[in-house]
Structure formats: structure tokens, C-alpha cells
Amino acid sequence: MPGPSMFVPRRRARHAAALTLVFAGVLATGAAAGSWSADAQEGRERSRTRTFAHPAGAPGGAAEDQAPALPVDRRAVEAAAAQAAQDGKSGSEAATEVVTRSGDRWSAVYSAREYEGFARSLDGGYVGVGLSARRSAEGRTEVDSVRPGSPAARAGIRPGDRIRSVDGQEVDGFPVTEVVARLRGDAAAPGRWGGSGEGDGGNGPPSAVGVPGTPVTVGLRRGDRVWDRTLYRARLVTESVAVERLQDEGTGARATRIKVESFTRGTGERVGRAVRAAGPAEGILLDLRGNSGGLVTEAVTAASAFLDGGLVATYDVRGSQRALEARPGGATRPPLVVLVDGGTMSAAELLTGALQDRGRAVVVGSPTFGKGSVQMPTRLADGSVAELTVGHYRTPGGRTVDGRGIAPDLVVRGDAERRARTVLSGLGGGS
């Protein structure tokens, strides 16, 4: 079972109303628009909704008025689950009630199947049909984008198509997140879809849910055309790092833009390869906007691409202090600008804070989200897993991230990327 993590947890849909907020994996700058990818690389930095993008009082930026999450009593959670199991009730539900009462918005309880899915998605892979969905201005659920080569693409589904139903159940009135859960084969809210909420997938037995090759029938509408199409879920892989060469048309100066979507396995090394491939006179624009985090070890590896060893962050686990350090030998000379926004979260904030505190980068954009608590997994008696807050991260300069976020060196509300490239040019690094 994984160790300390910086993940935005996924609560079950039936508890959503009782929570301060529930977050999505791949929680990006478009979150406030209610768009949500059915197949995003959710890592364990994920949850069930993208519509509650920021806590009250912190739209689009750091949660300045949010107190840091306090450690949850692990023994109380385990005891509640064990007692419920003895009484013939759901141990995970009893544990969830304890977590919810604690007020910690980051701790969560997952079924064994959900947790297994999280572990798989940390590899950058996921099971889905290859489309993302959003809520239209009229309140309908419609296709936002279609992944090339995916089951949805092969079926001829296009952005803008309205999703009428999933497995015969009309979706009007349901949150986009529940529609997405059905498309992926995740558990849905009980009593809403006519299932148990524990993997009833509509078509086929519960054991087939979320498995490549299992069917899901989607009702669609495009203009006057209305049709149903059965798609077969597939295991898809996302690329967490995209590299683009930038060139100023006037001066010919070059730069490398490295966009990091999330920190799944291998992300840190991909960042390192991109840095090493950049020309010796090129600046680097590290784009962490909309990066909801992921594996802390990958963020530390990414930091190692820019630092010659030294401290990346410290964290405590129930009072015991620990340190995360970069490997020596990183590229310390190329000018570096880090681009962030209110969707930059968790492990991405840890990386940003390290580069800022170490004087390695200029940070441009809007304040980051403010998720800097440490969760550790505890296996419960019924096989479910509780991810409970045990401590908090701090930047090399001793700053607490949780509830505060990272303040950019240059706050930009408009065309942030253009301003970032201007700053990079001023540092002697490209366009």
C-alpha cells in the first residue's frame, strides 16, 4: 500500500452534500465551467466532481480563509469500521461518517475496488470510452471533447453531441459527475440509478464494471438526429507531459514550454528529459496550470531536473519530521518561469514552492489552490481503505501550503502565458 501522499480524495457521491468540497482528479482551470473528463488520468489526486472547484471564499485561487486540515483519529476510524462489520453493517460507511464529522476535507474512505482503480491510474492508465463531458448553458450534458482513436471516436461521437442517457437511464437532472461515473464504470449513487452504488454497472454483473471490454450504451442527440450507440470500454493511456518549442518571430530567440498535466509514474523523468533536450541558451516555461498533483515522488524528481540537490520540502507524519530532497546534477543555469493558477494543487504546489524558495524560478500567474496536507492509507476490516490526514508539507523556506497556496512573484489575471513568456525573455531565455 502506498505511503504518504498528496492527493485530492474522491468521496462517494452520496456524501457530497455533507462535505465542504469534493474535488476531481485533473482539477483544471476549466473546473468552474462544470466540465469533467470521463477518462481523465485521475491518479489519486482525484474525486468525483469538477463542479465544486474551490472552497467558499477562495474562487480560483488560494484558500486563504481555510484552516489547515487537522490529523484524523485513525483509531476512531478503524473502531467504527470494525464495530459496523460486527453489526453486519457497512464498515466503510461507518468510517466515512467519522471522517466527515472530523471536518477534514482531504481525508476520505474508498472501497477496495475504488482504491485499486486509483493505484492503476497512478501509472497514467485508465479505463473509459475516451470522451469528456460538460454541462451546457441549457443544463444538458454534452460531449466536450473526444480522444482520438478511442471507442467514442471510432463510434463517430463528436464534441457538442448531447448525452441523453447511459445504459437506458436518462441523465437529465443528474450531475455530470454521476454521468461520467457511469460511462467509466465507476460506482454510482444508490437510489438514483437503480443500482446498489457499489459497482452496479447497468449492463452486466457488478464484477464487470470498469473492466476493459465491458459495454456501456450511450443515448445521443445531434440536432434532429437521435440514436443509441453501445461502446466498449478500453484501457487508455494519457501523456502527462507535453513539450513545445517556442520561438520569437522577431528575435529568433528560443524557449521550451513543458506542460505537466499531473504527476503520474514517469512524469518526473519525462520532465528531466525535456530539460536535457532543451538548447543551452534556451529558457524553460514550466506550465503547471490546472495540475491537480499526484505522486509526490514524481514532483521531487521533476524538481531534481532544475536543482543541484538540496531540500524540496519537509513534512510531518504525526509529529515526526521528514525531508524530501532533490538529486544533484540538475540544470541550474537555464532561465526558468513557472506558470500557475487556482487549479495548481498539491504536489504541483510543492514543486512550485521549492523552485520559488530556492530562487530557481520566477512564478507567474494567479495564487495556487492551497492543498498541502499529507494523507496515509489505512486498510479497514472490510477491505476498504481510509486515506487519513496525518500531517502537512512545508516549502524549503518553511511556508505552509495547506489553506494558503503559493503566491506568484508576478500576479497576472489576463493573458498569463504571454506575460510569462515576456518575463522569460527578460531573464535571457527565449521568446
Secondary structure, DSSP 4 states (H G I P E B T S, - for coil): ---SBB------GGGGGGSS----TT--TTGGGT-EETT---TTS--S-SS--S-TT-TTS--TTPPPPPPP-HHHHHHHHHHHHHTTS-HHHHHHHHHHHHT-SS-EEE-HHHHHHHHHHTTTEEEE-SEEEEE-TTS-EEEEEE-TTSHHHHTT--TT-EEEEETTEE-TTS-HHHHHHHHHT----TTTSSS-SSS--SSS-GGGTT-TT-EEEEEEEETTEEEEEEEE-EEEE--SEEEEEEE-TTT--EEEEEEE--B-TTHHHHHHHHHHHS-TT-EEEEE-TT---B-HHHHHHHHHTTSSSEEEEEEEETTEEEEEEEPS----SS-EEEEE-TT--THHHHHHHHHHHTT--EEEES------EEEEEEE-TTS-EEEEEEEEEE-TT--B-TTT----SEE-SS-HHHHHHHHHHHTTS--
